[in-house]
Amino acid sequence: MNLWITLLFSLIICFIYSEALVRTSYGNYNIQRIGDRNTPSFLIDESNKQFLLDGLPFRYISGSIHYFRIPRERWDERLGKVRALGFNAIQYYIPWNAHELDEGKHDFSGVLDFAEFSSLAFHKYNLWTILRIGPYICGEWENGGLPAWLLNKNVTKQRSSDPVFTREVEKWFETLLPRVKPLLRKNGGPVLMLQIENEYGSYDACDKQYLRFLRDLTRAHVGDDVLLFTTDGASEKLLNCGSVEGVFPTVDFGPTDNSKEVENNFQIQRKFAPNSPMVNSEYYPGWLVLWGQKRQDLPSIQTIIRGAQSMYSLGASMNFYMIHGGTNFGFWNGAETEAPCITSYDYDAPISEAGDITTKYLEIRKWIKGLPDWTTPPLDVPGNSPKANFGNIKMRLVHSVEKFNGMMDMRDFSDAGDCVDSEKPISFETMNHPLGLIAYQTKINSCGNLTIPSFGDFVYVNLNGKYIDTLTRRYYNLSRNSVIIEGCRNDGEDRLFLLVENQGRKTFETINDRKGILSDVFVNNEAIRFWTQCGIKLPLQDSFTYYLRRASKNNPRKFMTSNQKQGVSKFMTSNQKQGVFVGVLPVEEPADTWLDTTGWGKGIAIVNGRNIGRYWPTEGPQVTLYIPAEFLKTGENLVMMVELEGAHDACTSTSACVGNFIDHPIFHFDK
């Protein structure tokens, strides 16, 4: 009898739970029925082709804003400006490589605390989150968000069902998704849905097995009652490869004055999701910029508004990519086939790189305010942060680029273990030095034709302390892998020093983009053997803090050792305007500012130990580097410029260079 009672009770429980399970094309939800308002949930009501948030019809106007491109101290300000527009959601990527730069070492602190970013947006500004978990993100970010150390794993094809690649993704998601799960709407959090991969239809793999793997892996961690989605360009070809069964497909496209074109784009989406809401996951009010770019062709604000109105009139949800771009601080910029992305990620977005209100912002806000049925009205227009023109400071040479090898032991600029001796040159990836610079040095027996068949990306060639030229893997139509070197003493002690810069790995489309010297190096067709290579970790302050902090004194040389004095003296007599320059910026009250690099060549700027990013004013179009107030302090601020190719008008001599801090950005585009 007890057995029968137990079986009957089990059947009743199963019946109750089966009645409470709502099945859709994109998941199974533990709610009583479609429209259940008693349980936090986010799903698609296929009978009415709409989203339901906690049982009520919902659509969103969101903006892309990346936590990892904004100082954490400015999150509140920037999110508040998104909400003041009248938006009700934000959208952002999670870059795997920023959270796991070194294999097995994860960082979710500080500016990488995405959970806090979404919580702040939700609890203070009632902004929902559309989360894009990757593993590939693009986003004009270094390597599209994939860690460089994957290249040491002998992955045949990234973003595919290659078992080596998928095994690493499994390990990453095992770390990431437990952090995402508490944020999901079903758990009372702000995250409505999760995007897997990114514009996969544009990738040549077209590997459905891989997409199914990502779908099933994500569901294994977060459950079957979470809406997953994909994003692809609005074409059948792209959606054929980029979509996968059980995952909601969305499209992306830019502004247009043609409402019929908008309808056609959503009709393509509907071919793959006939009973789903219309969504444009990337609507472009601006666009990315590359070094050396001469023109910027952008839609007018009128076109942006007309396109948005066309989508809204159709009942669509939309995401503005970007609503606020931010900055590629450090070495985090990605690269396209033709050239690397600039340091600024301003994107000509409605909220500027510095967080300022623009004309675009005001017009979009005005449009939203005029929507009669929109339930998230705009708030008062926020003010902009103070900007400062701090003026000129003196920048003094403290050591040459060549000091990385000869004038001082390279190990002074690297942590223990970062320098490796080898018979042949080795890559950034083999060195476990993913970003920035590596210095290679050797001795040669004679001068002549120096050739490096394979490398990435820029090689700054120096011989016996003298800069010779720069080799380039590819920069637009320029590709150069050889140079004639002259001036050898032919005593067996001629020092060849090659400083190699990783310009940023390609973001689109994904390749195994290795960096450093990737082949033998030849002089007159003879391979050079026996190299020392060191990963250069910026800023170079550990060895020089004592005298760098006194760079404003009349004689900074008195703080140097005799070897350091000798190195600087030797470099100064060559009258080359390359090397590491430092200066002190006095600040009474910190405020946002820009370092104007006019007159400098190509290099990296560092302020108070923070890598502000790369400058290259000779190529443009970006001339200034944004420095948030939070990176400054009252009193003396240490400024360092690592000049790789040689300053120009900024220096009248190596001991008299100028750094200029102004209150606005400068970009030079042809009209």
Secondary structure, DSSP 8 states (H G I E B T S, - for coil): -HHHHHHHHHHHHHHHHHHTEEEETTEEEESSSTT--SS--EEEETTTTEEEETTEEE--EEEEE-GGGS-GGGHHHHHHHHHHTT--EEEEE--HHHH-SBTTB---SGGG-HHHHHHHHHHHH--EEEEEEES---TTBGGGG--GGGGGGT-SSSSSS-HHHHHHHHHHHHHHHHHHGGGBGGGTSSEEEEEESSSGGGSTT--HHHHHHHHHHHHHHH-TTSEEEEEEESSHHHHHHH--TTSEEEEE----S-HHHHHHHHHHHHHH-TTS--EEEEE-SS---BTT--------HHHHHHHHHHHHHTT-EEEEEEEE--B--TT-B-B-SSSBB-SB--TT-SB-TTS-B-HHHHHHHHHHHT-TT-SS----------B---EEEEEEEEE-GGGGTTTS-GGGGS-TT-EEEESS--BTTTTT--SSEEEEEEEES--EEEE-SSEESEEEEEETTEEEEEEEEEETTEEE-EEEE-----SS-EEEEEEEE----B-SS------EE-S--EETTEE---EEEEEE-SS--TTTHHHHTTTTSS-GGGGS-HHHHHHHHHHHHHT---EEEEEEEEESS--BEEEE-TT--SEEEEETTEEEEEE-TTT-SB-EEEE-GGG--SEEEEEEEEESS---TTEEETTEEEEEEESS--B----
